[in-house]
Amino acid sequence: MIFAIHSATFLIAVLGVTIILPLLALIHVLKNEFKGNDKLIWVLVILLLPILGAFLYFNMGMKQKLSKKNIFNNQ
């Protein structure tokens, strides 16, 4: 019984990291604006390297997105 609880918890944690984290990163990339081809590059990085790509995006890519003020000035 205890083993079943621990394995279920482990399974949920693994699913969270391998599916939910890249999915959240992908949604965040697609909902925001970036300069040039940065959006396309981040989508490819997240799709090709899901776990590493999501961690890279949340650490580096979020700093590259354009703020609302920059979006209106560029149009």
N, C-alpha and C positions, 0 to 999 in steps of 0.2 A: 504494500500500500504506500509506504513512504517513498519507495523507488518510483512509483507511478506519478506521484505528486512532483517529485524533483525532475523527472523526465518531461512532464508536461510544462513545468516552469521553464526548463531549458529550451524546449521547443518554441515556446512563445517568445523567449528572448532572441533566439536565432532567427525566427520569422521577422521579428521587429527590426533586426539589424539588416537582414538580407533583402527584405521586400519593402517594408514600410519606410525606412530611412531613405533609400534611393527614390522611392515614389514621392515622398515629401520634397526632396531636393528638386526633382523634375518639375513638380507643380510650381514650386517657388521660382524656378528659372523661367518657366513659361508665362507666369503672371507678371514678371517684371521686365523692364527695358534695360538693354545693355548697349554699349557702343559697338558699332561695326558688326563683326561676325562673332562676338563674344557669346551671344546666346546660343548660337549653333554649336560652337566649340564646347560649351558646358553641357549641352544636351548629349552630345556624342561622348564626352568623358563619362557622364553618369550612366549612359546606356552600355558602354563598352567595359567600364570598370565600376560596377554598381556600388560596392561598399567603399572602395577607395575614392571613387569619384564623388560620392555623396559627402564623405568627410572633407575632401579637398574643397568642394563647393562651399560647404558651411564655414570652412576656415578661411578661404581665400576669395571665392567668387562672390559672396554676399557684399564684399567691400567694393566690387567692380560695378554693381548695378547702379543705374542712374537714379538720382533722387527725383522727386516730382518736379522740383524747380528746374532741374537740368532738362527734363523731358520737354517742358513747355518752351524753354529757351531755344532748343534745337529745332523746333518746327517752324 
